[in-house]
């Protein structure tokens, strides 16, 4: 996740002068030969535009995701639902869940019949602008203050608004039992994690350290959270972070993964790597985490999927793309992995969704 990450990644990708090298790509299997042993039967689900943050329904039959696709009439990211087992998005667009107004992000199923997502449409019905290239060269993400979290039915009708506080509220995901929601909010003046029940009540602050906390997901047993965080340490880093935050911006070039209990206790740093670690999701065992990182890169690219053992910190590389793989999620039964990738885009700027059988 989230907050316009994919659009920002596009800027990074195509302003990079030196592209990373990758293993040989097999256009028939869509895999990098001999390098992606955990994946098989890889299938491409989308074929154009920017497609990201695809997450399974609890019954494993559908996905919800965000996309900007001019052929579907999008001016900026909107939320879609797709029944991937018997559908083909080459034959027509999936079902749009969001209103088509404003910018949306961070969708997630709340049961099989409702979808959470964040939208700016009440603050302004037009797409908010992306941050212009800065004179200081800082690579930043926008934290749009009009984002609030909504529940919609599969017909797209908004059923409930869950947040209504000033500033950014987004990045919501749901516990396995469907009773609790974790999200990121600026309501304290910093970007912290909060939980609430499915009605938007019983709001509790989970994190309190200075820095951006976001992209949280529940463990398979619902007892823990995995999330990404920046933790500015020096006076210069702290001042820079606070100044950007007044502009509704964050700089995501150095983030690590943390795990904690759902109430915020027993906080543990999971990674300690250069550059950025983000988009984490628990392995079905609950003992490992799959995530995206560019920690082996020198010019920002590539981003690949990695797995880390929470206790030992042992790393394993999962994908071997030369550009960008991110937003991994395991299916509820643990048999499939869905993710976004620049692979097989025929030299375009497209980022598409891919689904594979997972092999431990």
C-alpha positions in Angstrom: 0.0 0.0 0.0 -0.6 2.9 -0.6 -1.3 6.6 -0.9 -0.6 7.0 -4.6 2.5 4.8 -4.3 2.2 3.3 -7.7 2.0 6.6 -9.4 5.1 7.8 -7.5 6.9 4.5 -8.4 6.2 5.3 -12.1 8.0 8.6 -11.8 11.0 6.8 -10.2 11.0 4.0 -12.8 11.1 6.1 -15.8 13.4 8.8 -14.5 16.0 6.1 -13.6 18.8 6.2 -16.1 20.4 2.9 -15.4 17.9 0.0 -15.3 18.7 -3.0 -13.1 19.6 -6.3 -14.8 17.4 -9.4 -14.2 17.5 -13.1 -15.0 16.2 -14.3 -18.4 12.5 -13.8 -18.7 10.3 -16.6 -20.1 7.4 -15.0 -21.9 5.5 -18.4 -21.9 5.6 -19.0 -18.2 5.9 -15.2 -17.3 8.6 -16.2 -14.8 12.3 -15.4 -14.6 13.9 -18.7 -15.5 15.3 -20.7 -12.6 14.9 -17.8 -10.2 11.3 -17.9 -8.9 10.9 -21.4 -7.6 8.0 -20.6 -5.2 5.8 -19.6 -8.1 4.1 -21.7 -10.8 1.2 -21.4 -13.2 1.6 -17.6 -13.3 -1.3 -15.9 -14.9 -1.6 -12.3 -15.9 -5.0 -10.7 -14.9 -4.8 -7.1 -16.2 -3.4 -5.9 -19.5 -2.7 -2.2 -19.4 -2.7 0.8 -17.1 -1.6 1.0 -13.5 -3.0 -1.9 -11.4 -2.1 -2.5 -7.8 -3.0 -3.5 -4.3 -5.1 -6.6 -5.2 -6.6 -8.4 -2.2 -8.7 -11.6 -2.0 -12.2 -11.9 -0.7 -12.5 -14.2 2.4 -14.0 -17.0 0.2 -11.0 -16.6 -2.3 -13.3 -16.1 -5.3 -12.8 -12.4 -6.0 -10.2 -9.7 -5.7 -10.5 -5.9 -5.1 -7.9 -3.6 -6.4 -7.1 0.0 -7.5 -6.4 1.0 -11.1 -5.9 3.9 -13.4 -6.9 2.8 -16.8 -8.0 5.3 -19.4 -9.8 2.6 -21.4 -12.0 2.2 -18.3 -12.7 5.9 -18.0 -10.4 6.6 -15.0 -8.8 10.0 -14.5 -6.9 8.6 -11.5 -7.0 5.6 -9.2 -10.5 3.9 -8.8 -11.5 0.8 -7.0 -12.6 -2.4 -8.8 -13.8 -5.9 -8.0 -13.1 -8.9 -10.2 -14.1 -12.6 -10.0 -10.9 -13.9 -11.3 -11.8 -17.6 -11.5 -14.3 -17.2 -14.4 -13.5 -13.7 -15.7 -11.3 -12.2 -18.3 -10.5 -8.5 -18.1 -9.3 -8.5 -21.8 -13.0 -8.9 -22.7 -14.2 -5.9 -20.7 -13.6 -3.9 -17.5 -14.2 -5.4 -14.1 -16.9 -4.0 -11.8 -16.1 -0.5 -10.5 -16.9 -0.2 -6.8 -15.8 3.4 -6.2 -17.8 6.5 -7.2 -15.5 7.5 -10.0 -15.0 10.8 -8.3 -11.8 12.0 -6.5 -8.9 9.7 -5.9 -9.2 6.3 -4.2 -6.9 3.8 -2.6 -6.5 0.9 -0.2 -9.5 -1.3 -0.8 -10.1 -4.5 1.2 -12.9 -6.9 1.6 -15.1 -6.7 4.7 -16.7 -10.1 4.4 -17.6 -11.3 0.9 -20.3 -8.7 0.2 -18.7 -5.4 1.2 -15.5 -3.5 0.4 -13.6 -0.9 2.4 -11.7 1.8 0.5 -10.4 5.3 1.1 -11.5 8.2 -1.2 -11.1 12.0 -1.5 -14.4 12.5 -3.3 -16.2 14.3 -0.5 -13.4 16.9 -0.2 -13.2 17.4 -3.9 -14.8 15.4 -6.8 -11.8 15.9 -9.1 -8.6 14.0 -8.8 -6.1 15.8 -6.5 -2.9 16.7 -8.2 0.2 14.6 -7.8 3.2 16.3 -6.1 5.3 18.2 -8.6 8.9 17.4 -9.0 10.7 19.1 -6.1 13.6 21.5 -6.6 15.4 19.7 -3.8 15.2 16.4 -5.5 13.3 14.6 -2.7 11.2 11.6 -3.8 7.9 12.0 -1.9 4.4 10.5 -1.6 1.3 12.6 -1.1 -0.8 12.2 2.1 -4.0 13.7 0.8 -5.9 15.2 3.7 -9.3 14.6 2.1 -8.9 10.8 2.3 -11.6 9.1 4.5 -12.6 5.4 4.7 -15.9 4.1 3.4 -17.8 0.8 3.2 -19.4 0.0 -0.2 -21.6 -2.9 -1.4 -20.6 -4.9 -4.4 -23.0 -2.7 -6.4 -20.8 0.3 -5.5 -23.3 2.0 -3.2 -21.7 3.6 -0.2 -23.2 2.0 2.9 -21.2 3.8 5.6 -18.5 6.4 6.2 -16.1 5.0 8.9 -13.9 8.1 9.5 -14.6 11.8 9.6 -11.6 13.4 11.3 -9.5 16.2 9.8 -6.6 14.9 7.8 -5.5 11.7 6.2 -7.4 8.4 7.0 -6.6 5.5 4.7 -4.8 2.2 4.4 -7.5 0.1 6.1 -7.4 -3.7 6.2 -9.5 -6.2 8.1 -8.8 -8.9 10.7 -9.4 -12.5 9.6 -12.6 -12.8 11.7 -13.9 -9.6 10.1 -14.5 -7.8 13.5 -11.6 -5.3 13.5 -10.0 -2.8 11.1 -6.5 -1.4 11.2 -5.8 1.9 9.4 -3.4 4.9 9.2 -4.5 8.3 10.4 -3.1 11.8 10.9 -5.5 12.6 13.7 -2.7 12.8 16.3 -0.6 15.1 14.1 1.6 12.2 13.0 1.0 9.2 10.8 0.1 6.4 13.3 -1.8 3.1 13.3 -5.2 2.8 14.8 -7.8 0.1 15.1 -11.6 0.3 15.1 -14.5 -2.1 14.9 -16.4 -2.7 11.7 -18.8 0.0 12.5 -16.1 2.6 13.0 -16.4 2.6 16.8 -13.9 1.7 19.6 -11.0 3.6 17.9 -7.7 2.9 19.6 -4.2 4.3 18.8 -1.7 1.5 18.3 1.6 3.2 17.5 3.1 6.4 18.8 6.7 6.6 17.5 7.6 9.6 15.4 7.5 8.7 11.7 5.2 7.2 9.1 3.4 4.0 10.2 1.3 2.4 7.5 0.4 -0.5 5.3 -0.6 -2.7 8.2 -2.1 -6.2 8.0 -3.3 -8.7 10.6 -1.6 -12.1 11.1 -3.5 -15.2 10.1 -4.6 -15.7 13.8 -5.6 -12.1 14.1 -3.3 -11.5 17.1 -0.5 -9.5 15.5 0.1 -6.7 13.0 2.8 -6.3 10.4 3.5 -2.8 9.0 6.1 -0.5 7.5 7.5 2.5 9.2 10.0 5.3 8.9 11.8 6.3 12.0 13.7 9.6 11.7 16.5 9.7 14.2 18.9 12.6 13.8 17.8 16.2 14.3 18.1 16.8 10.5 15.9 13.7 9.7 13.3 14.7 12.3 13.2 18.3 11.0 12.9 17.1 7.4 10.1 14.6 8.3 8.1 17.3 10.1 8.5 19.9 7.4 7.3 17.5 4.7 4.4 16.5 6.9 3.2 20.1 7.0 3.0 19.8 3.2 1.1 16.6 3.4 4.1 14.6 2.1 6.3 11.8 3.3 9.7 10.6 2.0 9.6 6.8 1.7 13.2 6.1 0.7 14.0 4.4 4.0 11.4 2.2 5.7 11.6 -0.9 7.8 9.1 -3.6 8.8 7.8 -3.9 12.3 5.5 -6.4 14.0 3.5 -6.0 17.2 0.5 -7.3 19.0 -2.9 -5.9 17.9 -2.8 -3.5 21.0 0.6 -2.2 20.0 2.6 -4.2 22.7 5.6 -6.3 22.0 6.8 -4.1 19.2 9.7 -5.7 17.2 11.7 -4.5 14.3 11.7 -7.3 11.6 14.1 -5.9 9.0 17.2 -3.8 9.1 18.1 -3.2 5.5 19.1 -0.3 3.3 16.6 1.6 1.2 12.9 0.7 1.5 11.0 -2.3 2.8 7.2 -2.1 2.4 4.0 -3.8 1.3 4.3 -6.6 3.9 1.9 -9.5 4.2 2.0 -12.5 6.5 2.9 -16.0 5.2 0.1 -18.4 6.0 2.2 -19.9 8.8 2.3 -16.5 10.6 6.0 -17.1 11.1 7.3 -15.3 8.0 6.4 -12.1 6.0 6.5 -11.5 2.3 7.3 -7.9 1.3 8.7 -5.7 -1.4 12.2 -4.1 -1.2 14.9 -2.5 -3.2 17.6 -3.1 -0.5 19.9 -4.6 -3.1 19.6 -1.6 -5.4 21.8 1.4 -5.9 19.6 3.6 -8.0 16.2 2.9 -6.5 15.5 -0.2 -8.7 14.7 -3.0 -8.8 11.9 -3.7 -6.3 11.5 -7.4 -5.8 9.5 -9.7 -3.4 11.4 -11.1 -0.4 10.5 -13.3 2.5 11.8 -12.8 6.0 11.5 -15.1 9.0 10.2 -13.0 11.9 12.3 -14.7 14.6 15.6 -15.3 12.8 15.5 -12.4 10.3 16.6 -14.9 7.6 15.9 -13.5 4.1 14.9 -15.3 0.9 14.4 -13.7 -2.5 11.1 -14.6 -4.1 11.0 -12.7 -7.4 13.9 -11.7 -9.7 12.4 -8.8 -11.7 14.6 -6.1 -13.2 12.1 -3.4 -12.4 9.2 -3.6 -10.0 7.3 -6.4 -8.1 5.2 -5.4 -5.1 1.8 -5.7 -3.2 1.9 -9.4 -2.5 -1.0 -11.2 -0.9 -1.6 -14.9 -0.2 -5.1 -16.3 -0.8 -7.1 -17.3 2.3 -6.2 -21.0 1.7 -2.5 -20.1 1.2 -2.3 -21.7 -2.2 -2.0 -18.7 -4.4 -0.1 -15.4 -4.4 -1.2 -12.3 -6.2 1.1 -9.3 -6.8 1.7 -6.3 -9.1 4.6 -6.3 -11.6 6.1 -4.6 -14.6 7.0 -7.9 -16.2 5.6 -8.7 -19.7 4.5 -5.0 -20.3 6.1 -4.9 -23.8 8.3 -2.0 -22.8 5.4 0.2 -21.8 4.8 1.9 -18.4 2.1 -0.6 -17.5 2.0 -2.3 -14.1 -0.3 -5.3 -14.1 -1.7 -7.9 -11.7 -0.4 -11.5 -11.7 -1.6 -14.5 -9.8 0.4 -17.7 -9.2 0.2 -21.0 -7.5 2.4 -20.9 -4.4 4.9 -23.6 -3.5 6.6 -23.5 -0.1 
